[in-house]
Amino acid sequence: MFGVFETHTLRKLSFLVFLLCILISLKNHNAETKNSLQTARLPPPDSSSIFSRRLSLSANFGDSRSLEYDFYRNSCPPAEQIIRTMIRRLYEVRPNVAPALLRLVFHDCFIEGCDASVLLDAVNGVRSEKDSPPNETLKGFDIIDSIKAELEAACPGIVSCADILVLAAREVVVLAGGPFYPLDTGRRDSSRAFADAATYGIPSPDEELRTTLASFASRGFNEKETVSLLGAHSIGVVHCKFFLDRLYNFHGTNRPDPSLDSGFLELMRSRCNNSHRTAPPESPISFNIQPPFSFDGLPLPSFNSSLPSSPEEPGMIMDYDGLRSNFGTLYYRSLLQGRGILYADQQLMAKEGTESWVRAYASENTLFRRDFAITMMKLSNLQVLIAPLGLVRLNCSKVG
């Protein structure tokens, strides 16, 4: 009897062990599935966890898995400090370098990735990206060249121009009142420029929303990321020639853009009369600064940050409430009021999905700062070149 009972008990125990194994297997399968989903679609972290999730964020941003945090810690320890110091020194006398470098990094990364190809000069009949219509008014090349010269003196042949550009852009965002965001490094430089791609691939400030969204989507940015990235328009000056049609002859109607607030229309017309001639469109991130500055030991040029633009090129200053006035907030609140300067900006209110993000960012600056930081990390990691691909250029404007 005891033998039968013992056999029966062992059978029960075996069955329970079998069930337990199945449960464990199912649990592991669910965990793997959950991890796969998280890798494919990372949910937005709260603002306090951006830094703690840096590695998991980086794993989702293009080729950034091959980059490293503090890549130059052994080969050039002072690299990031040199970049930070030089940018801060310049910003003290020229705050408008911030929109210039933001635009420069966007035009580089949006065309064939963050490879510093936009910095290359034309050579031997090969056109430069600088020569393409959307890039003709890019500024800040001399700033990158000056930083590169300092780094070459400290650590010859080590720090890439691509890394210099994304790190310099990060520093000016912070100085302009925007959020800090961590960046992995180790990018390599391109050996060629992509002039044709730059001519046709940069979004225009005159585009309809569907075209703008399609352009950003082709680089992997969704609606929310597009809206947050355009928050870079919080700073800088837009010259009249890039929005003049909205004031006097919108879409050939001989009338102003009906989406413009009437009071703001009069303000814009007071800055930009109808005698200013139009020019080929630039990208949405299309702000200009005064003539180039050089770290050559010469006295710094005079600078008046209150001027919206040079006398020859009048325009509208984006942060008209003053520098560092809640980076992002004014831009989105202006769109809610029909006061977007560029047509592509105001078009964000033309679709329910993008409008909802405009309203969210206008009311919650912390949310915008979090999303802008994450999107700038993503932009900075687009299609990066990693060794053995690419090279480290000794001069950012030349391959040789």
Long-range contacts (C-beta under 8 A, 24 or more apart in sequence): 44-370, 44-371, 44-374, 45-370, 45-374, 46-370, 47-366, 47-367, 47-369, 47-370, 50-181, 50-182, 50-370, 50-373, 50-374, 51-182, 54-182, 57-374, 57-377, 58-184, 58-377, 58-381, 61-377, 61-378, 61-381, 62-113, 62-220, 62-378, 62-381, 62-382, 62-383, 62-384, 63-113, 63-381, 63-383, 63-384, 63-386, 64-184, 64-381, 64-384, 66-186, 66-384, 66-386, 67-184, 67-185, 67-186, 67-187, 67-381, 67-384, 67-386, 68-184, 68-185, 68-186, 69-182, 69-184, 69-185, 70-185, 71-163, 71-184, 71-185, 71-186, 72-155, 72-158, 72-159, 72-163, 72-185, 75-155, 75-158, 76-151, 76-154, 76-155, 76-158, 76-159, 78-154, 78-155, 79-151, 79-154, 79-155, 79-158, 79-159, 79-163, 80-167, 80-185, 82-147, 82-150, 82-151, 82-154, 83-147, 83-151, 83-164, 83-167, 83-168, 83-171, 84-167, 84-171, 86-146, 86-147, 86-150, 86-295, 87-143, 87-147, 87-168, 87-171, 87-172, 87-175, 88-171, 88-175, 90-143, 90-293, 90-295, 91-172, 91-175, 93-300, 93-303, 94-289, 94-290, 94-293, 94-303, 95-175, 95-176, 95-305, 95-323, 96-236, 96-237, 96-287, 96-289, 96-290, 96-303, 96-305, 97-140, 97-143, 97-172, 97-289, 97-293, 98-172, 98-173, 98-175, 98-176, 98-235, 98-236, 99-176, 99-232, 99-235, 99-236, 99-237, 99-285, 99-287, 99-288, 99-289, 99-318, 100-138, 100-139, 100-140, 100-143, 100-236, 100-287, 100-288, 100-289, 101-140, 101-143, 101-165, 101-168, 101-169, 101-172, 102-169, 102-172, 102-173, 102-232, 102-235, 102-236, 102-285, 102-287, 103-138, 103-139, 103-140, 103-236, 103-283, 103-285, 103-286, 103-287, 104-138, 104-139, 104-140, 104-141, 104-144, 104-165, 104-169, 105-165, 105-166, 105-168, 105-169, 105-379, 105-380, 106-232, 106-283, 106-285, 106-379, 107-134, 107-135, 107-138, 107-198, 107-202, 107-283, 107-285, 108-162, 108-165, 109-166, 109-379, 109-380, 109-382, 109-383, 110-201, 110-202, 110-203, 110-219, 110-283, 110-379, 110-382, 111-194, 111-197, 111-198, 111-201, 111-202, 112-190, 112-194, 112-197, 112-383, 113-382, 113-383, 113-384, 113-385, 114-162, 114-165, 114-166, 114-187, 114-379, 114-380, 114-381, 114-382, 114-383, 114-384, 115-162, 115-187, 115-188, 115-189, 115-190, 115-383, 115-384, 115-385, 115-390, 116-160, 116-161, 116-162, 116-164, 116-165, 116-187, 116-189, 116-190, 116-393, 116-396, 117-189, 117-190, 117-192, 117-193, 117-194, 118-193, 118-198, 119-144, 119-161, 119-165, 119-396, 119-397, 120-190, 120-192, 120-193, 120-396, 120-397, 120-398, 120-399, 121-397, 121-398, 122-193, 123-398, 123-399, 126-192, 126-193, 127-193, 127-195, 128-193, 128-195, 129-193, 129-194, 129-195, 129-198, 131-195, 132-195, 132-196, 132-198, 132-199, 132-202, 133-199, 133-280, 133-281, 134-198, 134-199, 134-202, 134-204, 134-280, 134-281, 134-282, 134-283, 134-286, 135-198, 135-202, 136-280, 137-282, 137-286, 137-288, 139-288, 139-289, 139-292, 140-289, 140-292, 141-292, 141-396, 141-397, 142-292, 142-293, 142-294, 143-168, 143-292, 143-293, 144-168, 144-396, 145-395, 145-396, 145-397, 146-294, 146-295, 146-296, 148-395, 148-396, 149-295, 150-295, 152-394, 156-394, 157-392, 157-394, 158-392, 159-392, 160-187, 160-188, 160-189, 160-390, 160-392, 160-393, 161-189, 161-392, 161-393, 161-396, 162-187, 162-188, 162-189, 162-190, 162-384, 162-385, 162-390, 163-187, 164-396, 166-380, 169-376, 169-380, 170-376, 170-380, 173-327, 173-376, 176-234, 176-235, 176-323, 176-324, 176-327, 177-323, 177-324, 177-325, 177-326, 177-327, 178-234, 178-327, 178-328, 178-369, 178-372, 179-327, 179-369, 179-370, 179-372, 179-373, 180-373, 181-373, 181-374, 181-376, 181-377, 182-377, 183-377, 183-380, 184-381, 186-386, 186-387, 187-384, 187-385, 187-386, 187-390, 188-384, 188-385, 188-386, 188-387, 188-389, 188-390, 188-391, 188-392, 189-385, 189-390, 189-391, 189-392, 189-393, 189-396, 190-385, 190-390, 191-390, 191-391, 191-399, 192-399, 202-282, 202-283, 203-283, 203-284, 203-344, 204-281, 204-282, 204-283, 204-284, 204-344, 205-242, 205-243, 205-281, 205-282, 205-283, 205-284, 205-286, 205-342, 205-343, 205-344, 205-345, 206-245, 206-281, 206-343, 206-344, 207-343, 207-344, 207-347, 208-347, 209-344, 209-347, 209-348, 209-350, 209-351, 209-354, 212-284, 212-344, 212-347, 213-351, 213-354, 219-382, 220-378, 220-382, 221-375, 221-378, 223-351, 223-353, 223-354, 223-357, 224-357, 224-371, 225-371, 225-375, 225-378, 226-354, 227-348, 227-354, 227-357, 227-358, 227-361, 228-357, 228-361, 228-368, 228-371, 228-372, 228-374, 228-375, 229-372, 229-375, 229-376, 229-379, 230-284, 230-285, 230-331, 230-344, 230-345, 230-348, 231-327, 231-328, 231-331, 231-332, 231-361, 231-368, 231-372, 232-285, 232-372, 233-284, 233-285, 233-287, 233-318, 233-331, 233-341, 233-342, 233-345, 234-318, 234-319, 234-327, 234-328, 234-329, 234-330, 234-331, 235-287, 235-318, 235-319, 235-323, 235-327, 236-287, 236-288, 236-317, 236-318, 236-319, 237-287, 237-288, 237-289, 237-308, 237-309, 237-315, 237-316, 237-317, 237-318, 238-286, 238-287, 238-315, 238-316, 238-318, 238-341, 238-342, 239-288, 239-309, 239-313, 239-314, 239-315, 240-271, 240-272, 240-276, 240-313, 240-314, 240-315, 240-316, 241-276, 241-277, 241-278, 241-279, 241-313, 242-279, 242-281, 242-282, 242-286, 242-315, 242-342, 243-268, 243-272, 243-316, 243-341, 243-342, 243-343, 244-272, 244-274, 244-276, 244-278, 245-278, 246-343, 247-272, 247-274, 248-274, 257-343, 257-346, 259-338, 259-340, 259-346, 259-349, 260-338, 260-339, 260-346, 261-337, 261-338, 261-339, 264-337, 264-338, 264-339, 268-316, 268-341, 271-308, 271-314, 271-315, 271-316, 272-314, 272-315, 272-316, 276-314, 284-342, 284-344, 284-345, 286-342, 287-318, 288-313, 316-341, 326-365, 327-365, 327-369, 328-361, 328-365, 328-368, 328-369, 328-372, 329-361, 329-362, 329-365, 329-368, 332-358, 332-359, 332-361, 332-362, 332-368, 333-362, 335-362, 336-362
